[in-house]
């Protein structure tokens, strides 16, 4: 991942995604991160915007960068992003007794 993203933003975004039951839409992820003062303080450390809300282009860029690990699917009639299970496991994990 390029140096564009800050560690706090990525870490919190992935934490919210992991904590979700069925995944999050881009709008939901943007809303949740916009309520997270730690993320906003990190994103806006050099500039104070008139409206303290996550810039809308950050979520699509993050999803694009992490595309190998995420899948877009439908949940409750909405398009959401969630972890792509096969992208997180190596071929050796198929021998794991828990995956049988």
Buried (B, 14 or more C-beta within 10 A) or exposed (E): EEEEBBEBBBBBBBEBBEEBEEBBBBEBBBEBBBEBEEBBEBBBEEEEEEEEBBEEEBBEEBBEBBEEBBBBEEBEEEEBBBBBEEEEEEEEEEEEEEEE
